[in-house]
Amino acid sequence: MSGQRLAGRKALVTGGARGIGADLAAALAKAGAAVMIGDVLAEEGRATAATIAQNGGTCGFVALDVTSDAQWDKAVATTVAELGGYDILVNNAGIEIAAPLIDVSAEDLKRMFDINVVGVALGMKHAFRAMRPGGAAGRGGAVVNISSVAATIAFPAIAGYSASKSAVDRMTRIGAVEAGKLGYGVRVNCVYPGLIANAMGINLANEIVKFGLAPDVEAAVAMVLAQTPLGRLCEQRNVADAVVFLCSDEASCITGAGLPVDGGMGT
Ligand SMILES: NC(=O)c1ccc[n+]([C@@H]2O[C@H](COP(=O)([O-])OP(=O)(O)OC[C@H]3O[C@@H](n4cnc5c(N)ncnc54)[C@H](O)[C@@H]3O)[C@@H](O)[C@H]2O)c1
């Protein structure tokens, strides 16, 4: 059967209940991986897993707040026990709270860093422990961190978010170096999605208008498109395709890399 590039692999996708993560989980399952969705949204996460299973994939759900070391322990143990291994982690869970620097709130910045930075670091920690030789899964693997085009450009009103996604970019490189030099057998890469017209993307467009940076949502989107060589927004499935590639054997010599899926916006 075509499209089974990940047959036999076992994957955990954080923030897979909805949005990009739901499409990532579906794409990994379509490529043959057994997938566990880890999210704080239990009802939506279970429903997404059920839909993927109805479409012929293998998919389950595990409760996971990525900011909690203890919950990572449990989620990885559940993944290994229920799927029979752990070869792929997609650190996708993330939040965006926009504000011009003159109005940033310490609380919002800390919340964003807790989920976007601490969550990704803990994900790599627990993946490395489980995937390295002698670990609970023990056969190496692939980690893909979801950064953002925001890590590569200077767009107004997202200083904190951009800083958190720049941290994801840098941690990806360091994760790749550590995993290589310390013999974990794990490749670590990241993806930089551009603005996507889903709930998070539309919310940002509305915030841009609220902060007086554009007269209306259409103008806010036009601001993005004016900086995008392909002249269109990318879609969730474009991000999913890039992640499947980075997890596959076709990317077996790729680690410590960042792949833009942004229509060229970050070029
Ligand atoms: N939408 C965009 O335009 C865009 C662009 C670039 C990058 N991204 C990144 O892509 C990723 C997915 O974003 P999305 O657009 O699907 O947003 P979304 O809000 O639709 O989905 C985010 C998911 O993460 C989950 N989540 C939030 N906090 C969590 C926590 N503490 N523990 C576990 N799960 C948690 C949410 O419940 C949700 O299911 C994020 O990292 C985001 O920063 C999005």
The ligand as an SDF file (V2000), in Angstrom:
LIG
                    3D

 44 48  0  0  0  0  0  0  0  0999 V2000
   -1.6920   28.6310   13.5380 N   0  0  0  0  0  0  0  0  0  0  0  0
   -0.6100   29.2290   13.0710 C   0  0  0  0  0  0  0  0  0  0  0  0
   -0.7060   30.1610   12.2600 O   0  0  0  0  0  0  0  0  0  0  0  0
    0.7550   28.7640   13.4940 C   0  0  0  0  0  0  0  0  0  0  0  0
    1.8670   29.2590   12.8150 C   0  0  0  0  0  0  0  0  0  0  0  0
    3.1440   28.8560   13.2100 C   0  0  0  0  0  0  0  0  0  0  0  0
    3.3030   27.9620   14.2480 C   0  0  0  0  0  0  0  0  0  0  0  0
    2.2110   27.4900   14.9050 N   0  0  0  0  0  0  0  0  0  0  0  0
    2.4370   26.5460   16.0110 C   0  0  0  0  0  0  0  0  0  0  0  0
    1.8080   25.3260   15.6890 O   0  0  0  0  0  0  0  0  0  0  0  0
    1.4340   24.6370   16.8890 C   0  0  0  0  0  0  0  0  0  0  0  0
   -0.0320   24.2510   16.8270 C   0  0  0  0  0  0  0  0  0  0  0  0
   -0.8000   25.4400   16.7470 O   0  0  0  0  0  0  0  0  0  0  0  0
   -2.3250   25.4660   16.2440 P   0  0  0  0  0  0  0  0  0  0  0  0
   -2.4250   26.5470   15.2500 O   0  0  0  0  0  0  0  0  0  0  0  0
   -2.7880   24.1090   15.8800 O   0  0  0  0  0  0  0  0  0  0  0  0
   -3.0330   25.9940   17.5930 O   0  0  0  0  0  0  0  0  0  0  0  0
   -4.2770   25.3970   18.4170 P   0  0  0  0  0  0  0  0  0  0  0  0
   -4.5120   26.3530   19.5230 O   0  0  0  0  0  0  0  0  0  0  0  0
   -5.4050   25.0880   17.4900 O   0  0  0  0  0  0  0  0  0  0  0  0
   -3.7230   24.0220   18.9790 O   0  0  0  0  0  0  0  0  0  0  0  0
   -2.8140   23.9620   20.0350 C   0  0  0  0  0  0  0  0  0  0  0  0
   -3.0310   22.6550   20.7680 C   0  0  0  0  0  0  0  0  0  0  0  0
   -2.0950   22.6160   21.8550 O   0  0  0  0  0  0  0  0  0  0  0  0
   -2.7960   22.1980   23.0230 C   0  0  0  0  0  0  0  0  0  0  0  0
   -2.1430   22.6770   24.2380 N   0  0  0  0  0  0  0  0  0  0  0  0
   -2.0800   23.9570   24.6940 C   0  0  0  0  0  0  0  0  0  0  0  0
   -1.4630   23.9640   25.8860 N   0  0  0  0  0  0  0  0  0  0  0  0
   -1.1140   22.6870   26.1800 C   0  0  0  0  0  0  0  0  0  0  0  0
   -0.4350   22.0680   27.2550 C   0  0  0  0  0  0  0  0  0  0  0  0
   -0.0070   22.7760   28.3170 N   0  0  0  0  0  0  0  0  0  0  0  0
   -0.2420   20.7360   27.2110 N   0  0  0  0  0  0  0  0  0  0  0  0
   -0.6910   19.9980   26.1660 C   0  0  0  0  0  0  0  0  0  0  0  0
   -1.3450   20.5280   25.1210 N   0  0  0  0  0  0  0  0  0  0  0  0
   -1.5490   21.8690   25.1340 C   0  0  0  0  0  0  0  0  0  0  0  0
   -4.1990   22.7850   22.8480 C   0  0  0  0  0  0  0  0  0  0  0  0
   -5.1310   22.1730   23.7170 O   0  0  0  0  0  0  0  0  0  0  0  0
   -4.4380   22.5310   21.3850 C   0  0  0  0  0  0  0  0  0  0  0  0
   -4.9630   21.2550   21.1450 O   0  0  0  0  0  0  0  0  0  0  0  0
    1.7690   25.6020   18.0360 C   0  0  0  0  0  0  0  0  0  0  0  0
    3.0240   25.2670   18.5980 O   0  0  0  0  0  0  0  0  0  0  0  0
    1.8360   26.9490   17.3340 C   0  0  0  0  0  0  0  0  0  0  0  0
    2.6280   27.8780   18.0380 O   0  0  0  0  0  0  0  0  0  0  0  0
    0.9440   27.8660   14.5490 C   0  0  0  0  0  0  0  0  0  0  0  0
  1  2  1  0
  2  3  2  0
  2  4  1  0
  4  5  1  0
  4 44  2  0
  5  6  2  0
  6  7  1  0
  7  8  2  0
  8  9  1  0
  8 44  1  0
  9 10  1  0
  9 42  1  0
 10 11  1  0
 11 12  1  0
 11 40  1  0
 12 13  1  0
 13 14  1  0
 14 15  2  0
 14 16  1  0
 14 17  1  0
 17 18  1  0
 18 19  2  0
 18 20  1  0
 18 21  1  0
 21 22  1  0
 22 23  1  0
 23 24  1  0
 23 38  1  0
 24 25  1  0
 25 26  1  0
 25 36  1  0
 26 27  1  0
 26 35  1  0
 27 28  2  0
 28 29  1  0
 29 30  1  0
 29 35  2  0
 30 31  1  0
 30 32  2  0
 32 33  1  0
 33 34  2  0
 34 35  1  0
 36 37  1  0
 36 38  1  0
 38 39  1  0
 40 41  1  0
 40 42  1  0
 42 43  1  0
M  CHG  2   8   1  16  -1
M  END
$$$$
